[in-house]
């Protein structure tokens, strides 16, 4: 099945595991499956920086008014999500399971 077809099968009711599996297939199809974990992490941090800039732009933070900014919070969040899921894949982490386990611990913490 082609990548576009696999993407077409995903919808708002798709599980995190299904999306995580799609990311694995997507990385392989685009021949990014040989990227090292260190490089993937560096690219993820770069995307977080782009997200920060998009948020600053959307909240009218200090910007160079002579420059055209072509970033959106939505797109940068999607990029960060893709990198996060791929880093999970590279470490054999079921991100949903990790989320549930971590949040159980957080529920027992005392927050102020």
C-alpha positions as a Markdown table, in Angstrom:
| # | Residue | x | y | z |
|---|---|---|---|---|
| 1 | Unk | 0.0 | 0.0 | 0.0 |
| 2 | Unk | 1.3 | 3.4 | -0.9 |
| 3 | Unk | 2.0 | 6.0 | 1.7 |
| 4 | Unk | -0.8 | 8.3 | 0.5 |
| 5 | Unk | -3.2 | 5.5 | 0.9 |
| 6 | Unk | -2.0 | 4.8 | 4.4 |
| 7 | Unk | -2.4 | 8.4 | 5.2 |
| 8 | Unk | -6.0 | 8.4 | 3.8 |
| 9 | Unk | -6.9 | 5.6 | 6.3 |
| 10 | Unk | -6.0 | 7.8 | 9.2 |
| 11 | Unk | -8.7 | 10.0 | 10.7 |
| 12 | Unk | -9.6 | 11.9 | 13.9 |
| 13 | Unk | -10.5 | 8.5 | 15.5 |
| 14 | Unk | -7.1 | 6.9 | 14.7 |
| 15 | Unk | -5.2 | 5.7 | 17.7 |
| 16 | Unk | -1.8 | 7.1 | 18.6 |
| 17 | Unk | -0.4 | 3.6 | 17.8 |
| 18 | Unk | -1.8 | 3.8 | 14.3 |
| 19 | Unk | -0.3 | 7.2 | 13.8 |
| 20 | Unk | 3.0 | 6.1 | 15.3 |
| 21 | Unk | 3.0 | 3.1 | 12.8 |
| 22 | Unk | 2.3 | 5.5 | 9.9 |
| 23 | Unk | 5.3 | 7.6 | 10.9 |
| 24 | Unk | 7.5 | 4.5 | 10.9 |
| 25 | Unk | 6.2 | 3.7 | 7.3 |
| 26 | Unk | 6.6 | 7.3 | 6.2 |
| 27 | Unk | 10.2 | 7.5 | 7.4 |
| 28 | Unk | 11.0 | 4.3 | 5.5 |
| 29 | Unk | 9.3 | 5.4 | 2.3 |
| 30 | Unk | 11.1 | 8.7 | 2.3 |
| 31 | Unk | 14.4 | 7.0 | 3.1 |
| 32 | Unk | 14.8 | 8.8 | 6.4 |
| 33 | Unk | 15.0 | 5.5 | 8.3 |
| 34 | Unk | 18.8 | 5.6 | 8.4 |
| 35 | Unk | 18.9 | 8.9 | 10.3 |
| 36 | Unk | 20.7 | 8.6 | 13.7 |
| 37 | Unk | 18.8 | 9.3 | 16.9 |
| 38 | Unk | 21.2 | 12.3 | 17.6 |
| 39 | Unk | 20.3 | 13.9 | 14.2 |
| 40 | Unk | 16.6 | 13.2 | 14.7 |
| 41 | Unk | 16.8 | 14.8 | 18.2 |
| 42 | Unk | 18.6 | 17.8 | 16.7 |
| 43 | Unk | 15.9 | 18.2 | 14.0 |
| 44 | Unk | 13.2 | 17.9 | 16.7 |
| 45 | Unk | 14.7 | 20.7 | 18.7 |
| 46 | Unk | 15.0 | 22.8 | 15.5 |
| 47 | Unk | 11.2 | 22.3 | 14.9 |
| 48 | Unk | 10.5 | 23.3 | 18.5 |
| 49 | Unk | 12.4 | 26.6 | 17.7 |
| 50 | Unk | 10.2 | 27.1 | 14.7 |
| 51 | Unk | 7.1 | 26.4 | 16.8 |
| 52 | Unk | 8.3 | 29.1 | 19.3 |
| 53 | Unk | 8.8 | 31.6 | 16.4 |
| 54 | Unk | 5.3 | 30.8 | 15.0 |
| 55 | Unk | 3.7 | 31.3 | 18.5 |
| 56 | Unk | 5.7 | 34.6 | 18.9 |
| 57 | Unk | 4.5 | 35.7 | 15.5 |
| 58 | Unk | 0.8 | 34.7 | 16.2 |
| 59 | Unk | 0.9 | 36.6 | 19.5 |
| 60 | Unk | 2.4 | 39.8 | 18.0 |
| 61 | Unk | 5.8 | 39.3 | 19.7 |
| 62 | Unk | 8.8 | 41.3 | 18.6 |
| 63 | Unk | 9.3 | 40.6 | 14.9 |
| 64 | Unk | 11.3 | 42.0 | 12.0 |
| 65 | Unk | 8.5 | 43.8 | 10.2 |
| 66 | Unk | 10.5 | 43.9 | 7.0 |
| 67 | Unk | 10.6 | 40.1 | 6.8 |
| 68 | Unk | 7.8 | 37.8 | 5.6 |
| 69 | Unk | 7.2 | 34.9 | 8.0 |
| 70 | Unk | 5.6 | 31.8 | 6.5 |
| 71 | Unk | 5.0 | 29.6 | 9.5 |
| 72 | Unk | 1.9 | 28.6 | 11.3 |
| 73 | Unk | 1.5 | 27.2 | 14.8 |
| 74 | Unk | -0.6 | 24.3 | 13.4 |
| 75 | Unk | 2.1 | 23.2 | 10.9 |
| 76 | Unk | 4.9 | 23.5 | 13.4 |
| 77 | Unk | 3.0 | 21.5 | 16.0 |
| 78 | Unk | 2.5 | 18.8 | 13.4 |
| 79 | Unk | 6.2 | 18.8 | 12.6 |
| 80 | Unk | 7.0 | 18.5 | 16.3 |
| 81 | Unk | 4.5 | 15.7 | 16.7 |
| 82 | Unk | 6.0 | 13.8 | 13.7 |
| 83 | Unk | 9.5 | 14.1 | 15.2 |
| 84 | Unk | 8.4 | 13.1 | 18.6 |
| 85 | Unk | 6.7 | 10.0 | 17.4 |
| 86 | Unk | 9.7 | 9.0 | 15.3 |
| 87 | Unk | 12.0 | 9.5 | 18.3 |
| 88 | Unk | 9.6 | 7.2 | 20.2 |
| 89 | Unk | 9.8 | 4.7 | 17.3 |
| 90 | Unk | 13.6 | 4.9 | 17.2 |
| 91 | Unk | 13.7 | 4.0 | 21.0 |
| 92 | Unk | 11.0 | 1.3 | 20.7 |
| 93 | Unk | 8.7 | 3.3 | 22.9 |
| 94 | Unk | 4.9 | 2.9 | 22.7 |
| 95 | Unk | 4.2 | 6.6 | 23.2 |
| 96 | Unk | 0.6 | 6.0 | 24.3 |
| 97 | Unk | 1.6 | 3.5 | 27.0 |
| 98 | Unk | 4.4 | 5.9 | 28.1 |
| 99 | Unk | 1.9 | 8.7 | 28.3 |
| 100 | Unk | -0.5 | 6.7 | 30.4 |
| 101 | Unk | 2.2 | 5.5 | 32.8 |
| 102 | Unk | 3.7 | 8.9 | 33.3 |
| 103 | Unk | 0.3 | 10.5 | 33.8 |
| 104 | Unk | -0.6 | 7.9 | 36.4 |
| 105 | Unk | 2.5 | 9.1 | 38.3 |
| 106 | Unk | 1.6 | 12.7 | 37.8 |
| 107 | Unk | -1.9 | 12.1 | 39.2 |
| 108 | Unk | -0.3 | 11.0 | 42.5 |
| 109 | Unk | 1.9 | 14.1 | 42.8 |
| 110 | Unk | 0.9 | 17.2 | 44.8 |
| 111 | Unk | 0.6 | 20.2 | 42.6 |
| 112 | Unk | 0.6 | 23.9 | 43.8 |
